[in-house]
Amino acid sequence: MIADADLEEAARLANSAGTAVLIQRFAADRLCPRARTDRLAQAFGVPSVNYPNSPRRPRRPLPPHTLLTEEFDAANPKRVPAQSNDPTRIALQHVVDLFRQHMRSPVGPPLPLAGA
């Protein structure tokens, strides 16, 4: 657990630098409980996004975790269209949107993203 003073300092530094923060999790994630992301959201002054389980998620013995790594791979085999409404696809789009909004070159248009 992050000490309150450390979290407050991290939030202060992020806010003063204009650092973008995105907090996402699966609603059923037991490894990252909602109280943890709610605490982060409150400290950084941003919403915490909770996604339902992926309907394409194969039967697995544990609740979902890691939106954009193994859960993304499991829910998005090559046959799934890029425009899918799967929660992992929506989470990925939120990350891409955040990058597009905040990762700009100092003297020009936004930097291109791979695959964009």
RAHU-V216424 format. One record per residue. N is the residue number from 1. RES is the residue in one small letter. PSI is psi in radians with two decimals (none if undefined). Layout:
n->N res->RES psi->PSI
n->N res->RES psi->PSI
//
This chain:
n->1 res->m psi->2.49
n->2 res->i psi->2.29
n->3 res->a psi->2.53
n->4 res->d psi->-0.78
n->5 res->a psi->-0.67
n->6 res->d psi->-0.72
n->7 res->l psi->-0.76
n->8 res->e psi->-0.73
n->9 res->e psi->-0.74
n->10 res->a psi->-0.77
n->11 res->a psi->-0.71
n->12 res->r psi->-0.81
n->13 res->l psi->-0.75
n->14 res->a psi->-0.78
n->15 res->n psi->-0.73
n->16 res->s psi->-0.49
n->17 res->a psi->-0.10
n->18 res->g psi->0.47
n->19 res->t psi->2.29
n->20 res->a psi->2.41
n->21 res->v psi->2.33
n->22 res->l psi->2.19
n->23 res->i psi->2.05
n->24 res->q psi->2.60
n->25 res->r psi->2.81
n->26 res->f psi->2.43
n->27 res->a psi->-0.56
n->28 res->a psi->0.13
n->29 res->d psi->2.00
n->30 res->r psi->-0.35
n->31 res->l psi->-0.45
n->32 res->c psi->1.44
n->33 res->p psi->2.72
n->34 res->r psi->-0.64
n->35 res->a psi->-0.60
n->36 res->r psi->-0.83
n->37 res->t psi->-0.55
n->38 res->d psi->-0.68
n->39 res->r psi->-0.77
n->40 res->l psi->-0.77
n->41 res->a psi->-0.74
n->42 res->q psi->-0.75
n->43 res->a psi->-0.73
n->44 res->f psi->-0.14
n->45 res->g psi->0.60
n->46 res->v psi->2.79
n->47 res->p psi->2.74
n->48 res->s psi->2.18
n->49 res->v psi->2.19
n->50 res->n psi->2.11
n->51 res->y psi->2.56
n->52 res->p psi->2.91
n->53 res->n psi->2.62
n->54 res->s psi->2.28
n->55 res->p psi->-0.34
n->56 res->r psi->0.01
n->57 res->r psi->2.16
n->58 res->p psi->2.78
n->59 res->r psi->2.10
n->60 res->r psi->2.57
n->61 res->p psi->-0.37
n->62 res->l psi->2.68
n->63 res->p psi->2.82
n->64 res->p psi->2.66
n->65 res->h psi->2.79
n->66 res->t psi->1.34
n->67 res->l psi->-0.74
n->68 res->l psi->0.36
n->69 res->t psi->-1.85
n->70 res->e psi->-0.59
n->71 res->e psi->-0.66
n->72 res->f psi->-0.82
n->73 res->d psi->-0.72
n->74 res->a psi->-0.61
n->75 res->a psi->-0.22
n->76 res->n psi->1.09
n->77 res->p psi->2.92
n->78 res->k psi->-0.43
n->79 res->r psi->-0.17
n->80 res->v psi->2.21
n->81 res->p psi->2.59
n->82 res->a psi->-0.43
n->83 res->q psi->0.26
n->84 res->s psi->2.57
n->85 res->n psi->0.33
n->86 res->d psi->2.44
n->87 res->p psi->-0.58
n->88 res->t psi->-0.61
n->89 res->r psi->-0.71
n->90 res->i psi->-0.73
n->91 res->a psi->-0.76
n->92 res->l psi->-0.75
n->93 res->q psi->-0.63
n->94 res->h psi->-0.69
n->95 res->v psi->-0.81
n->96 res->v psi->-0.76
n->97 res->d psi->-0.73
n->98 res->l psi->-0.78
n->99 res->f psi->-0.79
n->100 res->r psi->-0.65
n->101 res->q psi->-0.61
n->102 res->h psi->-0.25
n->103 res->m psi->1.47
n->104 res->r psi->2.58
n->105 res->s psi->2.67
n->106 res->p psi->-0.45
n->107 res->v psi->0.95
n->108 res->g psi->-2.91
n->109 res->p psi->3.01
n->110 res->p psi->2.56
n->111 res->l psi->2.46
n->112 res->p psi->2.53
n->113 res->l psi->2.56
n->114 res->a psi->2.32
n->115 res->g psi->0.01
n->116 res->a psi->none
//
